């Protein structure tokens, strides 16, 4: 997983009242990344859990693998979904007019926020998917690069976005492939068109229709089957 060290300092020249100028956050960024690395290094692979064509391999931490063992160490950050649910963060359009490939994130909490690539954000003018994993320092704000997964809507339904899980694997794969090509000089709009193609392909494969081309429509049709798999694939402690 590509982890970009963003949000630690002055983000795109914009600083709101009460937000850090960045000195202390810049000093803590390597420590936070090192701590996250140490935690990941201790994780092991568990026995697979299967249900039909699906197999999950749980990642287990030795710190919380046994009931009588020590409690799991606190992570040095909050996930975006957790921060949004706790109202410690807010994601909005970049302004009244908005812009398709960028959103604005404000971290109002005391912990850094991990924004994972592939996170699906719904609401505002159109639904988006996060393009790259970011670690956003506490008390900072910055633009988040995104792609659209709802081609047929550009009208506000809410002021802020809500977390809605993750985009499908094939949409994320297409997005990341084009992200690499964009970095190599391809036009960004070519990447967005490729994402829309994959969203349409997912709808076609599942015989789903959406008046706005919303990726979530594909998930809605599979909700019962996904709930059944989730019930069968209960992860072990740890």
Order of alpha helices (4+ residues) and beta strands (2+ residues): beta-alpha-beta-beta-beta-alpha-beta-beta-beta-beta-beta-beta-beta-beta-alpha-alpha-alpha-alpha
